Amino acid sequence: MHAKRRGDLGKRPSSVEVQSGTARAALDHVAATFVEHNRPSPILDSRGKVHQHIRRQTAGYKRSDPPKRHEKAMPPIVFRYRLRMALHKRARARAHLLGGAVFFAMRSCEYTYVGKQDRKTRPIQVKDITFMTGNTVIPHSDPHLHLAESVTINFGDQKSDIRNEEVTQFNNDDPEFNPVAHWAATVRRIRSYPNFHPSWEVFTFFDGHNFSRITASEMLSDIRAAVRATGPKVLGFTSNDVGTHSVRSSFAMMAYLAKEPVYTIMLIGRWSSTAFLSYIEPQIKEFTGGVSKRMLTHETFFHVSGATNPSDDTPTDREVFGRQGSLRQRLRKRS
């Protein structure tokens, strides 16, 4: 495990230490290989628990790990800038993908091409996108597709092993930054290509001569360019602090500042736990807006425990469990 920690076992040996979780995962994979070949796990003791020295070593690595650096959440102004500055067809296609992605807290591999490596998450295809007005499905060929009441995306296979999860966002009537309008523009663009098929991924692009894919690295360049143009005086951070994962951070922060319930943020962002809270950054000035005022809503509050009237029937603390005067003490006598 220490060799992995030092970076000795990678494809390209590095002097940079890997994170504690990565080192421990490598050890777990080795142990799993032993078990698959009917050999005892080398990391377990006689009681079937992880050896104490391994637990201590892992804990030590965690303490020395650098603080986890989350990619910053970006406000709507950054996405609007990207839309306004997208002057040619490919840039416009990327801007609509980015704008549509933030309303669904998408991972980069869901709407851009990230390479051929095996991934649990399947990219979004045109057939996964459904537009509706009321209870009526609007066909993709409808010229008024951008005016639909809502857009629903089926996410197919996901990293969380949940399949065919569907998320809906409604038309917000914003003429520029609108989930329905962005996905309608994307669907129309791809449907206009020769020999179109509904199973094509949303990152498919045709320049009039050749087909290509819109990549995550292109999207990263767009995001950082928009942040640079907006500037640290407005945002409080630089382009070095953002990445493609900032899309999910941005959704979580925007939704939280809009006072959306936690369960709504989790459902739309497809978080199966409160892990999304790590995306919400308390250092943002607007995070605590109104808190100091709401703290003074109740000028006083009364402690009920102080109102207990002693009586001759009050049991002594030797007869009951609990703190003197507590409800537990008053109700539960010692046996």
WOWOGI-V978611 format. One record per helix or strand of 3 or more residues. SS is the DSSP state (@ for helix, = for strand). FROM is the first residue (numbers start at 1). TO is the last residue. If there is no record, write none. Layout:
<<SS | FROM | TO> <SS | FROM | TO>>
//
This chain:
<<@ | 2 | 6> <@ | 20 | 36> <@ | 52 | 64> <@ | 76 | 85> <@ | 89 | 102> <@ | 108 | 111> <@ | 126 | 128> <= | 129 | 133> <= | 136 | 138> <@ | 145 | 147> <= | 150 | 154> <= | 166 | 170> <@ | 179 | 191> <= | 204 | 206> <= | 211 | 213> <@ | 216 | 230> <@ | 232 | 235> <@ | 239 | 241> <@ | 246 | 257> <@ | 262 | 269> <@ | 274 | 279> <@ | 285 | 288> <@ | 291 | 294> <@ | 304 | 307> <@ | 327 | 331>>
//
